[in-house]
Amino acid sequence: MQVVPGVTAGIAAPAYAGIPVTHRRAGSSVTFVTGHEEIDKRRPGVDWRGLARSSDGLVIYMGLHNLRRIAEELLAGGLAAETPAAVIQQGTVEGQRLLLSSLAELADRVEQEAFSSPSIVVVGQVVAQRVEACCPTPAAVEMPIPF
């Protein structure tokens, strides 16, 4: 067995889309959180309303399936409907797709444009700091990557 250090998808996918996860003008804090908890959990462990009040930015792993509920909870927690949001599908590899939207319209746009997993969701003013010129070229690899 060999350990190969890497960068988490929650940082790499936004970076490949030109989106910083923190920015001095748009967000000093970021929270990395799962959007898909264990099915048999008796109660959800993620307090989306609390996260809306406590973090400048959110990076959500595996969040597409529950995106509508997540967005509703973030809005109920105080985030503005026009809060910038992004979905990066297949980040860092061929086939990478980017969707930019307001938080209020995000779930509808994801459905309309047929986004699917694997995807990373980014919510917060950092999305508005996107610099397209900073986007690296995705790797010439297709998903899923065979092991």
C-alpha positions as CSV (number, residue, x, y, z in Angstrom):
1,M,0.0,0.0,0.0
2,Q,1.2,3.5,-0.8
3,V,-0.1,6.8,0.6
4,V,-0.3,9.5,-2.0
5,P,-1.0,13.0,-0.6
6,G,-3.6,15.1,-2.4
7,V,-5.9,18.0,-2.2
8,T,-9.5,17.5,-1.1
9,A,-12.2,17.8,-3.8
10,G,-13.7,20.6,-1.7
11,I,-10.7,22.8,-2.5
12,A,-9.6,21.3,-5.8
13,A,-13.0,21.4,-7.7
14,P,-13.7,25.1,-6.8
15,A,-10.1,26.0,-7.7
16,Y,-10.4,24.4,-11.1
17,A,-13.6,26.5,-11.6
18,G,-11.7,29.6,-10.6
19,I,-13.6,29.9,-7.3
20,P,-11.6,30.6,-4.1
21,V,-13.0,29.0,-0.9
22,T,-11.9,32.0,1.1
23,H,-11.3,35.6,0.0
24,R,-10.3,38.6,2.0
25,R,-13.2,40.6,0.5
26,A,-15.8,37.9,0.5
27,G,-15.3,35.3,3.2
28,S,-12.8,34.7,6.0
29,S,-14.3,31.3,7.0
30,V,-15.4,28.2,5.1
31,T,-17.1,25.1,6.3
32,F,-16.8,21.7,4.6
33,V,-19.9,19.6,5.1
34,T,-21.6,16.5,3.8
35,G,-24.9,17.0,2.1
36,H,-25.8,13.3,2.2
37,E,-26.0,11.8,5.7
38,E,-26.6,8.2,6.5
39,I,-30.2,7.1,5.5
40,D,-30.9,5.4,8.8
41,K,-30.0,8.4,11.0
42,R,-32.8,9.2,13.5
43,R,-32.2,12.9,13.1
44,P,-30.1,15.0,10.7
45,G,-26.7,16.0,12.2
46,V,-26.1,19.0,10.0
47,D,-27.7,22.2,11.3
48,W,-28.0,24.1,8.0
49,R,-29.7,27.1,9.6
50,G,-26.9,27.3,12.0
51,L,-24.3,27.1,9.3
52,A,-26.1,29.9,7.4
53,R,-25.4,32.1,10.4
54,S,-21.9,31.0,11.3
55,S,-19.8,30.5,8.2
56,D,-19.0,32.9,5.3
57,G,-18.9,30.0,2.8
58,L,-20.0,26.5,2.5
59,V,-18.5,23.6,0.5
60,I,-20.9,20.8,0.3
61,Y,-19.9,17.2,-0.6
62,M,-22.5,14.8,-2.0
63,G,-25.2,17.5,-1.8
64,L,-27.2,17.2,-5.1
65,H,-29.7,14.6,-3.8
66,N,-30.7,16.9,-0.9
67,L,-30.0,20.2,-2.5
68,R,-33.5,21.6,-2.5
69,R,-33.9,20.9,1.3
70,I,-30.4,22.2,2.0
71,A,-31.1,25.5,0.1
72,E,-34.4,25.9,1.8
73,E,-32.8,25.5,5.2
74,L,-30.0,27.9,4.4
75,L,-32.5,30.5,3.3
76,A,-34.5,29.9,6.5
77,G,-31.3,30.4,8.4
78,G,-30.8,33.8,7.0
79,L,-28.9,33.6,3.8
80,A,-30.2,36.0,1.2
81,A,-32.0,34.5,-1.9
82,E,-29.4,36.1,-4.1
83,T,-26.4,34.6,-2.3
84,P,-24.1,33.3,-5.0
85,A,-23.8,29.6,-5.4
86,A,-22.0,27.1,-7.7
87,V,-22.1,23.5,-8.6
88,I,-18.9,21.9,-10.0
89,Q,-19.6,18.4,-11.6
90,Q,-16.7,16.1,-12.2
91,G,-14.2,18.7,-10.9
92,T,-10.6,18.6,-12.1
93,V,-11.2,16.0,-14.9
94,E,-12.5,16.0,-18.5
95,G,-16.3,16.6,-18.5
96,Q,-16.0,19.2,-15.7
97,R,-19.1,21.3,-15.7
98,L,-19.9,24.5,-13.8
99,L,-23.2,26.0,-12.9
100,L,-23.4,29.5,-11.4
101,S,-26.7,30.6,-9.8
102,S,-28.3,32.3,-6.9
103,L,-29.0,30.1,-3.9
104,A,-32.8,30.5,-4.4
105,E,-32.6,29.2,-7.9
106,L,-29.9,26.6,-7.5
107,A,-32.0,23.4,-7.1
108,D,-34.2,24.3,-10.1
109,R,-31.1,25.1,-12.2
110,V,-29.4,21.8,-11.3
111,E,-32.5,19.9,-12.4
112,Q,-33.0,21.9,-15.6
113,E,-29.3,21.5,-16.6
114,A,-29.2,17.8,-15.5
115,F,-26.3,18.1,-13.2
116,S,-25.3,14.8,-11.5
117,S,-22.8,13.3,-9.1
118,P,-20.0,13.6,-8.4
119,S,-20.5,17.3,-7.7
120,I,-19.3,19.9,-5.2
121,V,-21.6,22.7,-4.2
122,V,-20.2,26.1,-3.1
123,V,-22.4,28.7,-1.4
124,G,-21.3,32.2,-0.4
125,Q,-19.9,35.5,-1.7
126,V,-16.7,33.7,-2.6
127,V,-18.5,32.4,-5.7
128,A,-18.7,36.0,-7.0
129,Q,-14.9,36.3,-6.7
130,R,-14.5,33.7,-9.5
131,V,-11.6,34.4,-11.9
132,E,-12.0,32.4,-15.0
133,A,-8.4,33.1,-16.1
134,C,-7.2,31.2,-13.0
135,C,-8.9,27.9,-14.1
136,P,-6.4,25.1,-14.7
137,T,-7.1,22.7,-17.6
138,P,-8.9,19.6,-16.3
139,A,-6.9,16.4,-16.5
140,A,-7.4,14.1,-19.5
141,V,-9.2,11.5,-17.3
142,E,-12.8,10.5,-17.3
143,M,-15.0,9.6,-14.4
144,P,-15.2,7.3,-12.7
145,I,-11.4,6.9,-12.4
146,P,-10.6,3.1,-12.3
147,F,-8.5,1.9,-9.4
